[in-house]
Amino acid sequence: MRKNDNRFREQLKSSFESTQLFFAVCVIVSFIVKGSIDLFTTGHYFFLNYLWFTLSGCALYFIGDVILMGGYNHFKQKNRHNKGL
C-alpha cells in the first residue's frame, strides 16, 4: 500500500512540475505575444481575458495530466500482473 502512495505522490509532483512549465509558456504567449498583437491591432489590452484563458487552460491541463497518467499507470500495472499468468 505504501508503495502505491509514493508512486501517486511522485506522479502528482510530476504533474505539478509540468503544469508549472505549461503555465509559464501560457503566460508568455498570452500576455506578451497575444497582448502585443491585440494592443497593436485593436488598441485594447484584454488583461482579464488573458488571465482567464491562462488559468482555465492550466487547470484543464493539470486535470487531464493527472487523469491520463493515472489511467496509463493503472493500465501498465494491470498488464504487468496479467503477463505473469
Secondary structure as a PSIPRED ss2 file (coil, helix, strand):
# PSIPRED VFORMAT (PSIPRED V4.0)

   1 M C   1.000  0.000  0.000
   2 R H   0.000  1.000  0.000
   3 K H   0.000  1.000  0.000
   4 N H   0.000  1.000  0.000
   5 D H   0.000  1.000  0.000
   6 N H   0.000  1.000  0.000
   7 R H   0.000  1.000  0.000
   8 F H   0.000  1.000  0.000
   9 R H   0.000  1.000  0.000
  10 E H   0.000  1.000  0.000
  11 Q H   0.000  1.000  0.000
  12 L H   0.000  1.000  0.000
  13 K H   0.000  1.000  0.000
  14 S H   0.000  1.000  0.000
  15 S H   0.000  1.000  0.000
  16 F H   0.000  1.000  0.000
  17 E H   0.000  1.000  0.000
  18 S H   0.000  1.000  0.000
  19 T H   0.000  1.000  0.000
  20 Q H   0.000  1.000  0.000
  21 L H   0.000  1.000  0.000
  22 F H   0.000  1.000  0.000
  23 F H   0.000  1.000  0.000
  24 A H   0.000  1.000  0.000
  25 V H   0.000  1.000  0.000
  26 C H   0.000  1.000  0.000
  27 V H   0.000  1.000  0.000
  28 I H   0.000  1.000  0.000
  29 V H   0.000  1.000  0.000
  30 S H   0.000  1.000  0.000
  31 F H   0.000  1.000  0.000
  32 I H   0.000  1.000  0.000
  33 V H   0.000  1.000  0.000
  34 K H   0.000  1.000  0.000
  35 G H   0.000  1.000  0.000
  36 S H   0.000  1.000  0.000
  37 I H   0.000  1.000  0.000
  38 D H   0.000  1.000  0.000
  39 L H   0.000  1.000  0.000
  40 F H   0.000  1.000  0.000
  41 T H   0.000  1.000  0.000
  42 T C   1.000  0.000  0.000
  43 G C   1.000  0.000  0.000
  44 H C   1.000  0.000  0.000
  45 Y C   1.000  0.000  0.000
  46 F C   1.000  0.000  0.000
  47 F H   0.000  1.000  0.000
  48 L H   0.000  1.000  0.000
  49 N H   0.000  1.000  0.000
  50 Y H   0.000  1.000  0.000
  51 L H   0.000  1.000  0.000
  52 W H   0.000  1.000  0.000
  53 F H   0.000  1.000  0.000
  54 T H   0.000  1.000  0.000
  55 L H   0.000  1.000  0.000
  56 S H   0.000  1.000  0.000
  57 G H   0.000  1.000  0.000
  58 C H   0.000  1.000  0.000
  59 A H   0.000  1.000  0.000
  60 L H   0.000  1.000  0.000
  61 Y H   0.000  1.000  0.000
  62 F H   0.000  1.000  0.000
  63 I H   0.000  1.000  0.000
  64 G H   0.000  1.000  0.000
  65 D H   0.000  1.000  0.000
  66 V H   0.000  1.000  0.000
  67 I H   0.000  1.000  0.000
  68 L H   0.000  1.000  0.000
  69 M H   0.000  1.000  0.000
  70 G H   0.000  1.000  0.000
  71 G H   0.000  1.000  0.000
  72 Y H   0.000  1.000  0.000
  73 N H   0.000  1.000  0.000
  74 H H   0.000  1.000  0.000
  75 F H   0.000  1.000  0.000
  76 K H   0.000  1.000  0.000
  77 Q H   0.000  1.000  0.000
  78 K H   0.000  1.000  0.000
  79 N H   0.000  1.000  0.000
  80 R H   0.000  1.000  0.000
  81 H H   0.000  1.000  0.000
  82 N H   0.000  1.000  0.000
  83 K H   0.000  1.000  0.000
  84 G C   1.000  0.000  0.000
  85 L C   1.000  0.000  0.000
